[in-house]
Amino acid sequence: MTTATPQTAAVLEPETRKFVDSLAAAGWLKLGAASIAKLALGITSHEGPDGKRSVDTPISIQNRRISAGAIKLGQMPEMKLY
């Protein structure tokens, strides 16, 4: 008989946490939005063949809006290009 170890849905790999934290540190995400992003990405993550958690959610920036899939995470500051 095998015993399964329960996995927490909101577990993220350190790289994903660092990515979201760096967006917040740059001012592109508010702290509350960063927390929600980590939770949402953790819930949508799954265990890959190597045993690591993986997220297959597209991250996009359109019209200064940062989104993970259909979830709006925040807004980039305006950038002036010279």
Secondary structure as GFF3:
##gff-version 3
##sequence-region A 1 82
A	DSSP	alpha_helix	14	25	.	.	.	ID=ss1
A	DSSP	alpha_helix	31	44	.	.	.	ID=ss2
A	DSSP	beta_strand	46	47	.	.	.	ID=ss3
A	DSSP	beta_strand	53	54	.	.	.	ID=ss4
A	DSSP	beta_strand	59	62	.	.	.	ID=ss5
A	DSSP	beta_strand	65	68	.	.	.	ID=ss6
A	DSSP	beta_strand	71	75	.	.	.	ID=ss7
###
